[in-house]
Amino acid sequence: MSQVEQSAIDEAMSKIMDPELGKPITDLKLIDRLSVTGTSVDLEFHLTAPFCPPMFALQIAVDIKAGLLSVPGVTDAKVTLRGHYLADAVNKQVNKPAAPQPR
């Protein structure tokens, strides 16, 4: 059994809004795949249009990652955008390693 509650992930994702439409990504059915392995979450999603403005595409990806990492028990999250003309760039940006924290 996973240490991460699916209901907590669902709740966190229901708070992520599409900035153009003002609706939750869950209502828009933008999440394609979600898997939890231990404390790691892997989520794939698409946008409402393949040519969604890049700033919105990146913002949704960043919001999804932050939302996943806010869920109790989640220590790592990978977010993958599919079907967008700049998906590779968005995925690279949102999943880049965090800078080391000063001690």
N, C-alpha and C positions, 0 to 999 in steps of 0.2 A: 504493500500500500504506500502511496506517495505521502510525503510529509506536507505537501502543498494541497490545500483544499480547492477543488475545481470551482466550487461556488464562490470562493474569494476571487479567483481569476475572472470568472464571469461577471462579478460585480464590478471589478476594476475596469474591465473592458467596456462595460455598459456606460462608463463615465467618459470614454474617449469620443469626442465629437468630430464629425466631418466639418471643417471650418467653413466650407462653402454652403453646405446644406443645413448646418445647425442641428444635425441628427446624430445619435450615437452610432458608432460603427457596427454595433451589434444589431441594431434595428435595420441597418442597411445591408446586413449579411455580407460584410466585407472580409470576415475572417474565414480563410479557406482550410487551415489546418492548425491544430494546437496539440502539442504533446508535452507531457511532463515526465521527466526522468529524475527521480530524487528531488533535488532542489533547483533543477534547471528546467527552463521553459523554452520551447521552440515554437514560434508562431509565424505562419505565412498568411499574408493578406493581399488583397487587391484593392484598387480604388474604383470609383464609379465611372471613370473614363481613363483610357490609356494616355491621354495627353493632359491630365490634371496638372495645374501649375506646379512646378517643381517645389516651390516653397511650401505648398500645402502637402505635397507628397512627403517631404521630409518632416514636416511638423507632425503629421499623423504618425509616422514611424517613430519619431522621438517620443511622442505622447504614449504610444503603445508600450515602448520599452520602459519608460518611467512608470507606467501603470503596472506592468508586470513586476518590476523590481520593488514596487510598493506593497506587494502581496506578502503577508507573513510567510516565512519559510523559503521564499524565492531568493536564491543567491546569484543566479545567472540567467540572462534572457537573451535569446537570439531572435531578431525580428527580420523577416524577409518579405520584401515587396515583390510581387509578381505582376507581369503584364503591363508595366509602365515603361515608357520610352527611356526613362532615366533610372530604372530600377537598380542597375548595378551600382551607380554612384550613390543612390540613397542607401542601399544596403551596406556599402562600404563605410559610409559616414556614420550610420546609426550603430553599427556593430564594431567600430574601432575600439581598441582597448582604452580603458580610462587611463589618464595620466597618473603616475605614481603620486601619492600624497606625501607632502613633506612630513618629516618626523619631528 
